[in-house]
Amino acid sequence: MQHERRNISMLMDLYEMTMAHGYFTKQDNTDRVAFDVFYRRNPDKGGFAIFGGLEQVLEYILNLHFDEEDMAYFKSLHLFSDEFLEYLRNFKFIGDVYAFKEGTIIYPNEPIMTIVAPLIDAQIVETAVLTMINHQSLIATKANRIVRAADGRIVSDFGARRAHNVDAAVYGARAAFIGGVNGTATVLAGQQFGIPVNGTMAHSWVMYHDSEYEAFKSYAEVYPDSAVFLVDTYNVLESGVPNAIKVAKDILEPNGHRLKGIRLDSGDLAYLAKQARCMLDDAGMNDCKIMASNSLDEYTISSLLNQGGPIDIFGVGERLITSKTDPVFGAVYKIAGVEKGGVWEPRIKISESVEKITNPGLKQVYRVYNEAGRAIAELLTLPGEVPSTEKPYRYIDPEKPWRELYYENCTFKNMQELMIKGGNQIVPSPTLESIRTYVQEQLAHEIWPEEQRFENPHRHYLDMSPDYYHMKMDLLNRIGRKK
């Protein structure tokens, strides 16, 4: 069944369709609403996250439809009227989608995507939108942490076999590439997205042959220009590295080739890498790279490098593809406004947990930059508000609203772009390579180094314009009086 047809439009929680049927029955389906996508905390207590999955979200929305097989399934549930099923038969998303550019550095509680659409259109896309954004944003963020820990060394995604099924492997590889890894071992991801693919050999290759030497010799004869030997099948220092050196001297070098590298996949990687480096260098093989794999993440990589481990390449698997140390991104999809008679009314979710109170209404989100081009904060404003750059601009810190605060000599960038208008894409999707480059440029030039450290990173603040803040407080007060 995995290779049979499947309609991603059916990726939804049942309550989305039961609510849609309710809206249709009560004739509320023509009202327009606005839903915001945002998340509440950065993974791994980091200073930021990376926005991933937008291209897949746009593809999903543009191709949203239900066919006869889907109609038959809905009918079998005995929940929906024939009139509603007929409505679904001709369904097409006709709303607008505003979003940050994919690859943008993002922060908690800001709307990274806003869907403005008829009520049913906006409601039924919730699960799929969150699935795609939560997964790829999580893996892109984790990958970038690992890449930063590697400090310029090559990082490759080795995670497919530990991923949570096929899509997680393939789209996880895409997200990891956005986050900065150099390539993937997952062939389907390479084929589908143009990601560079790489790989060496498995232990089975070595164990199949009568000896480790024969295994390396056979591989070198097939791949003389790209040979990397897995040296830990039996004993790294007593047989693996010596046999790798012997094959390099017996087979590769006499024919004008060089051994590209060796891979360590178990044991004390820092110690073994140091010893192997000495053995390779003593054999005149200073150009032979050392690759390490085996349950790596940003913490183990940092530790290995702090111990002086001479490792050139990291193959990172399960802890990348599952974001093992913090496996839930937590983006949510909340209604922010409803259009009544051509006028937008804000909506707010209130909770006993203050951090779960939402930011209501249609809004704009600006990134604020200082004179050096560093991003210093995010700013929420009402629609149409344009922060002044001619004089100090007053803003409110919602956690300390009594303070008199101003941005001075700053510039403001409106972060959301209209991606889909009336159900049609108006901004072409960028290449995967350009998304990856965009991440790197932001981290190099816009995002403070203090926000990029792993321990106790600097906090990036979400501020509000006075008008937006007072709108939110007025709404909270009105709701409070009703209670």
GUPABA-365856 format. One record per residue (C-alpha): residue in one letter; x, y, z. Coordinates in Angstrom, 2 decimals. Layout:
BEGIN
  residuo        x        y        z
        a        X        Y        Z
...
***
This chain:
BEGIN
  residuo        x        y        z
        m     0.00     0.00     0.00
        q     2.92     2.35     0.54
        h     3.40     2.77    -3.21
        e    -0.30     3.10    -3.96
        r    -2.12     6.38    -4.41
        r    -2.75     8.44    -1.29
        n    -4.36    11.87    -1.07
        i    -2.52    14.11     1.40
        s    -5.66    16.25     1.59
        m    -7.01    13.54     3.88
        l    -4.26    14.18     6.43
        m    -6.45    15.75     9.09
        d    -7.88    15.16    12.53
        l   -11.52    14.13    12.37
        y   -12.63    17.16    14.37
        e   -11.56    19.43    11.52
        m   -14.06    17.77     9.21
        t   -16.82    17.53    11.84
        m   -16.42    21.26    12.56
        a   -16.37    22.00     8.83
        h   -19.63    20.07     8.46
        g   -21.07    22.05    11.36
        y   -20.06    25.36     9.81
        f   -21.56    24.26     6.50
        t   -24.82    23.14     8.11
        k   -25.15    26.42    10.04
        q   -24.22    28.39     6.90
        d   -21.14    29.94     8.53
        n   -18.76    28.72     5.86
        t   -18.61    32.03     3.97
        d   -17.18    34.01     6.93
        r   -13.48    34.75     6.57
        v   -11.15    34.04     9.47
        a    -7.46    34.36    10.25
        f    -5.40    31.58    11.84
        d    -1.83    32.10    13.08
        v     0.88    29.43    13.20
        f     3.38    30.00    16.00
        y     5.40    28.03    18.55
        r     6.02    28.68    22.23
        r     9.62    27.64    23.01
        n    12.86    26.92    21.20
        p    14.04    23.29    21.02
        d    16.86    22.25    23.35
        k    16.56    25.58    25.24
        g    18.23    27.25    22.27
        g    18.12    30.89    21.27
        f    16.12    30.46    18.07
        a    14.63    28.00    15.60
        i    14.66    27.66    11.80
        f    11.47    27.77     9.75
        g    11.19    24.66     7.59
        g     8.51    22.91     5.55
        l     6.92    25.92     3.85
        e     7.33    24.57     0.31
        q     5.46    21.39     1.25
        v     2.71    23.39     2.99
        l     2.16    25.52    -0.11
        e     2.10    22.43    -2.37
        y    -0.44    20.80    -0.07
        i    -2.73    23.85     0.03
        l    -2.58    24.42    -3.71
        n    -3.49    20.79    -4.42
        l    -6.15    20.41    -1.73
        h    -9.02    18.31    -3.12
        f   -11.26    15.33    -2.40
        d   -12.06    12.63    -4.93
        e   -14.59     9.82    -5.18
        e   -12.62     7.46    -2.97
        d   -12.45    10.13    -0.29
        m   -16.18    10.82    -0.63
        a   -16.93     7.13    -0.16
        y   -14.84     7.02     2.99
        f   -16.49    10.10     4.47
        k   -19.91     8.64     3.65
        s   -19.02     5.41     5.44
        l   -18.52     7.33     8.69
        h   -22.22     8.30     8.77
        l   -21.35    11.76    10.07
        f   -21.86    14.03     7.09
        s   -24.81    15.11     4.97
        d   -24.97    14.43     1.24
        e   -25.03    18.18     0.63
        f   -21.77    18.63     2.52
        l   -20.13    15.76     0.64
        e   -21.17    17.35    -2.63
        y   -19.58    20.59    -1.42
        l   -16.33    18.73    -0.74
        r   -16.41    17.12    -4.18
        n   -15.84    20.55    -5.78
        f   -13.66    21.95    -3.01
        k   -10.67    24.20    -3.76
        f    -8.79    26.39    -1.30
        i    -9.55    30.04    -2.15
        g    -7.87    31.85     0.72
        d    -4.64    33.76     1.27
        v    -1.45    32.55     2.93
        y     1.07    34.91     4.51
        a     4.34    33.47     5.77
        f     7.95    34.11     6.65
        k    10.39    32.97     3.99
        e    11.43    29.36     4.46
        g    14.75    29.23     6.25
        t    14.05    32.32     8.33
        i    15.42    32.37    11.85
        i    12.31    32.40    14.04
        y    11.38    33.02    17.65
        p     8.58    31.96    20.02
        n     5.08    33.45    19.87
        e     5.43    35.29    16.56
        p     3.12    34.34    13.66
        i     5.41    32.57    11.21
        m     2.37    31.88     9.03
        t    -1.11    33.39     8.84
        i    -3.93    31.86     6.82
        v    -6.77    34.21     5.92
        a    -9.57    32.30     4.26
        p   -13.21    31.22     4.39
        l   -13.84    29.41     7.65
        i   -13.88    25.86     6.27
        d   -10.82    26.45     4.08
        a    -8.83    27.67     7.05
        q   -10.06    25.01     9.45
        i    -9.41    21.81     7.54
        v    -5.74    22.50     6.77
        e    -4.68    22.66    10.43
        t    -3.23    19.19    10.94
        a    -1.30    18.96     7.69
        v     0.14    22.47     8.06
        l     1.33    21.73    11.59
        t     2.69    18.29    10.67
        m     4.90    19.72     7.94
        i     6.08    22.81     9.82
        n     6.63    21.06    13.15
        h     8.70    18.28    11.63
        q    10.94    20.20     9.28
        s    11.43    23.18    11.61
        l    12.49    20.79    14.36
        i    14.99    18.87    12.21
        a    16.39    22.00    10.53
        t    16.97    23.54    13.96
        k    18.61    20.40    15.34
        a    20.78    20.01    12.26
        n    22.01    23.56    12.56
        r    23.00    23.01    16.17
        i    25.00    19.95    15.10
        v    26.63    21.84    12.22
        r    27.62    24.69    14.54
        a    29.11    22.19    16.98
        a    31.15    20.66    14.14
        d    32.74    24.09    13.62
        g    33.34    23.93     9.87
        r    33.84    20.18     9.56
        i    31.69    18.15     7.18
        v    28.40    16.81     8.56
        s    26.30    14.22     6.74
        d    22.81    12.93     7.53
        f    22.95     9.19     8.25
        g    19.52     9.00     9.87
        a    17.07     7.25     7.53
        r    17.10     3.86     9.25
        r    16.28     5.47    12.61
        a    13.66     7.89    11.27
        h    10.00     7.60    12.18
        n     9.07     6.04     8.85
        v     9.65     6.93     5.21
        d     8.42    10.53     5.03
        a    10.33    11.41     8.20
        a    13.53    10.11     6.60
        v    13.09    11.91     3.28
        y    11.73    15.24     4.52
        g    14.05    15.05     7.51
        a    16.97    14.91     5.09
        r    15.55    17.98     3.32
        a    15.24    19.86     6.60
        a    18.72    18.80     7.70
        f    20.16    20.20     4.47
        i    18.38    23.50     5.13
        g    19.93    23.45     8.59
        g    23.40    23.18     7.08
        v    24.46    19.53     6.73
        n    26.59    18.89     3.66
        g    24.77    15.84     2.35
        t    22.71    12.77     3.09
        a    23.01     9.02     2.80
        t    19.33     8.81     1.87
        v    19.15     8.17    -1.87
        l    15.46     9.05    -2.24
        a    16.08    12.46    -0.67
        g    18.99    12.99    -3.03
        q    16.84    12.09    -6.01
        q    13.81    14.11    -4.90
        f    15.53    17.28    -3.70
        g    18.94    17.30    -5.34
        i    20.79    16.94    -2.02
        p    24.36    15.61    -2.41
        v    24.47    11.92    -1.43
        n    27.36    10.16     0.21
        g    28.19     6.92     1.98
        t    30.90     4.37     2.56
        m    30.42     0.70     3.41
        a    28.66    -1.26     6.14
        h    30.07    -3.90     8.46
        s    28.36    -6.52     6.32
        w    30.79    -5.78     3.46
        v    33.74    -6.50     5.73
        m    32.14    -9.56     7.35
        y    31.16   -11.08     3.99
        h    34.77   -11.32     2.87
        d    37.20   -13.89     4.21
        s    39.39   -11.22     5.76
        e    39.32    -7.52     6.51
        y    42.24    -6.99     4.13
        e    40.33    -8.71     1.30
        a    37.25    -6.60     2.04
        f    39.20    -3.36     1.80
        k    41.13    -4.55    -1.26
        s    37.92    -5.49    -3.08
        y    36.29    -2.14    -2.29
        a    39.38    -0.22    -3.39
        e    39.38    -2.06    -6.73
        v    35.75    -1.06    -7.36
        y    36.01     2.52    -6.00
        p    39.66     3.58    -6.33
        d    38.85     7.31    -6.32
        s    36.40     7.36    -3.43
        a    37.45     4.60    -1.04
        v    36.56     5.11     2.63
        f    37.07     2.03     4.82
        l    35.03     1.13     7.91
        v    37.80     0.10    10.30
        d    36.02    -0.99    13.51
        t    34.51    -4.37    12.52
        y    37.13    -6.33    14.46
        n    39.78    -4.14    16.09
        v    40.39    -0.56    15.03
        l    44.04    -0.16    15.97
        e    45.29    -3.73    15.63
        s    43.67    -4.67    12.33
        g    41.34    -2.02    10.91
        v    43.72     0.90    10.45
        p    46.74    -1.31     9.60
        n    44.73    -3.11     6.91
        a    43.49     0.20     5.54
        i    47.06     1.46     5.29
        k    48.25    -1.79     3.69
        v    45.54    -1.67     1.00
        a    46.37     1.97     0.36
        k    50.01     1.05    -0.16
        d    49.43    -2.23    -2.04
        i    46.50    -1.30    -4.29
        l    45.69     2.40    -4.41
        e    48.99     4.29    -4.43
        p    50.76     2.10    -7.04
        n    47.90     2.97    -9.40
        g    47.95     6.69    -8.69
        h    45.10     6.81    -6.17
        r    44.86     7.87    -2.53
        l    42.76     6.49     0.29
        k    40.06     9.11     0.92
        g    39.27     8.18     4.49
        i    38.49     5.77     7.27
        r    35.33     5.61     9.38
        l    35.03     4.93    13.10
        d    31.61     3.74    14.24
        s    32.15     2.52    17.80
        g    34.36     2.76    20.84
        d    36.11     5.79    22.33
        l    36.00     7.95    19.23
        a    38.33    10.67    20.51
        y    41.03     8.21    21.59
        l    40.72     6.03    18.50
        a    40.80     9.04    16.18
        k    43.99    10.33    17.80
        q    45.72     6.98    17.52
        a    44.51     6.43    13.96
        r    45.70     9.90    12.96
        c    49.18     9.15    14.20
        m    49.26     5.82    12.33
        l    48.03     7.40     9.09
        d    50.44    10.32     9.34
        d    53.37     7.98    10.04
        a    52.41     6.14     6.83
        g    52.53     9.40     4.85
        m    48.77     9.56     4.58
        n    48.19    13.01     6.04
        d    45.44    13.62     3.48
        c    43.37    10.62     4.60
        k    40.28    11.90     6.41
        i    38.80    10.46     9.58
        m    35.03    10.11     9.73
        a    33.13     9.37    12.92
        s    29.59     8.11    13.37
        n    27.59     6.37    16.14
        s    24.90     8.26    18.12
        l    26.34    11.73    17.61
        d    24.71    15.07    18.34
        e    25.89    18.61    19.10
        y    26.89    17.67    22.65
        t    28.95    14.59    21.78
        i    30.56    16.38    18.82
        s    31.53    19.34    21.02
        s    32.98    16.93    23.57
        l    34.99    15.03    20.95
        l    36.46    18.22    19.55
        n    37.19    19.62    23.01
        q    39.18    16.45    23.68
        g    41.25    17.14    20.58
        g    39.71    14.39    18.49
        p    41.15    14.86    14.95
        i    37.85    14.11    13.22
        d    37.20    15.64     9.80
        i    33.70    14.34     8.99
        f    30.70    13.48    11.15
        g    27.98    11.08    10.06
        v    25.01    11.90    12.28
        g    22.02     9.59    12.43
        e    19.33     8.92    15.02
        r    19.89    11.97    17.21
        l    19.55    14.25    14.20
        i    16.67    12.64    12.31
        t    14.57    12.26    15.49
        s    15.93    15.31    17.34
        k    16.34    12.87    20.19
        t    17.20    15.36    22.93
        d    14.04    17.42    22.30
        p    11.74    15.67    19.83
        v     8.67    17.95    19.79
        f     8.64    21.38    18.12
        g     5.20    22.36    19.36
        a     3.90    24.81    16.76
        v     0.18    25.49    17.17
        y    -2.63    26.81    14.95
        k    -4.90    29.33    16.64
        i    -7.71    31.52    15.36
        a    -6.76    35.20    15.64
        g    -9.65    37.03    14.00
        v   -13.06    36.78    12.34
        e   -14.39    39.08     9.63
        k   -17.93    40.30    10.32
        g   -19.57    42.63     7.82
        g   -16.22    43.59     6.36
        v   -14.75    44.42     9.80
        w   -12.17    42.21    11.46
        e   -12.87    41.27    15.06
        p    -9.92    39.94    17.08
        r   -10.10    36.61    18.89
        i    -7.95    35.56    21.85
        k    -7.41    32.31    23.72
        i    -7.12    32.73    27.48
        s    -5.52    30.16    29.74
        e    -4.57    29.70    33.37
        s    -1.06    29.35    31.95
        v    -0.06    32.87    30.97
        e     2.30    31.63    28.26
        k    -0.68    30.06    26.48
        i    -2.60    33.34    26.09
        t    -2.50    34.11    22.37
        n    -1.72    37.35    20.54
        p    -5.05    38.31    18.95
        g    -6.19    39.89    15.73
        l    -4.70    40.61    12.35
        k    -1.18    41.84    12.87
        q     2.16    42.57    11.30
        v     5.45    41.27    12.62
        y     8.59    43.29    12.07
        r    12.18    42.33    12.75
        v    14.08    45.21    14.30
        y    17.71    45.81    13.30
        n    20.31    48.07    14.86
        e    22.73    50.25    12.91
        a    25.13    47.33    12.49
        g    22.41    45.18    10.90
        r    21.97    42.87    13.89
        a    18.44    41.75    14.75
        i    17.61    43.02    18.25
        a    13.90    42.17    18.65
        e    10.59    41.28    17.01
        l     7.75    43.83    16.99
        l     4.03    43.13    16.66
        t     1.87    45.95    15.29
        l    -1.65    46.46    14.06
        p    -2.21    46.07    10.29
        g    -1.02    49.12     8.42
        e     1.22    50.40    11.21
        v     4.62    51.45     9.91
        p     7.23    52.00    12.64
        s     8.98    55.34    12.30
        t    12.68    55.41    11.46
        e    12.84    59.22    11.54
        k    12.71    59.51    15.33
        p    12.89    57.19    18.35
        y    10.03    54.71    18.13
        r     8.21    53.87    21.36
        y     7.40    50.23    21.95
        i     6.09    48.13    24.83
        d     7.67    45.10    26.43
        p     4.51    43.08    27.27
        e     6.24    41.55    30.28
        k     7.16    44.98    31.69
        p     4.60    47.36    30.19
        w     5.34    50.15    32.68
        r     8.77    50.83    31.19
        e     9.31    53.72    28.77
        l    11.18    52.06    25.89
        y    12.30    53.31    22.45
        y    14.07    51.94    19.41
        e    16.64    54.46    18.18
        n    18.51    54.43    14.87
        c    16.83    51.15    13.95
        t    15.34    49.72    10.78
        f    12.31    47.46    10.49
        k    11.65    44.53     8.18
        n     8.11    43.22     7.64
        m     8.58    39.48     7.99
        q     5.40    38.02     6.48
        e     4.99    37.85     2.71
        l     1.82    37.05     0.76
        m     2.56    33.61    -0.70
        i    -0.88    32.48    -1.89
        k    -3.65    34.90    -2.89
        g    -7.15    33.67    -3.62
        g    -5.88    30.09    -3.83
        n    -3.08    30.87    -6.31
        q     0.63    30.97    -5.54
        i     2.09    34.41    -6.31
        v     5.63    33.96    -4.96
        p     7.69    31.14    -6.54
        s     9.32    28.67    -4.18
        p    13.09    29.19    -3.91
        t    15.62    26.44    -4.53
        l    16.66    24.27    -1.61
        e    20.23    25.51    -1.95
        s    19.09    29.15    -1.70
        i    17.06    28.37     1.45
        r    20.16    26.78     2.99
        t    22.29    29.80     2.03
        y    19.67    32.15     3.51
        v    20.01    30.38     6.86
        q    23.78    30.70     6.78
        e    23.68    34.40     5.86
        q    21.31    35.26     8.69
        l    23.45    33.47    11.25
        a    26.61    35.10     9.95
        h    25.36    38.66     9.69
        e    22.05    39.22    11.49
        i    21.75    36.92    14.50
        w    23.83    37.72    17.57
        p    26.52    35.16    18.44
        e    25.14    35.30    21.97
        e    21.84    33.88    20.68
        q    23.71    31.02    19.00
        r    25.42    29.56    22.05
        f    24.03    26.29    23.40
        e    24.05    27.17    27.10
        n    21.93    30.07    28.37
        p    21.62    31.85    25.01
        h    20.67    35.51    24.90
        r    16.91    35.97    24.75
        h    15.40    37.59    21.68
        y    12.43    39.73    22.74
        l     8.96    39.98    21.25
        d     7.77    43.56    21.69
        m     4.53    45.31    20.75
        s     3.54    48.68    19.39
        p     1.51    50.70    21.90
        d    -1.61    50.43    19.72
        y    -1.32    46.66    19.40
        y    -0.62    46.20    23.10
        h    -3.63    48.30    24.11
        m    -5.87    46.40    21.67
        k    -4.83    43.14    23.35
        m    -5.34    44.52    26.86
        d    -8.75    45.97    25.97
        l    -9.81    42.61    24.59
        l    -8.63    40.81    27.74
        n   -10.46    43.33    29.95
        r   -13.71    42.96    28.00
        i   -13.57    39.20    28.26
        g   -12.73    39.44    31.95
        r   -15.76    41.65    32.62
        k   -18.02    39.16    30.82
        k   -16.93    36.46    33.25
***
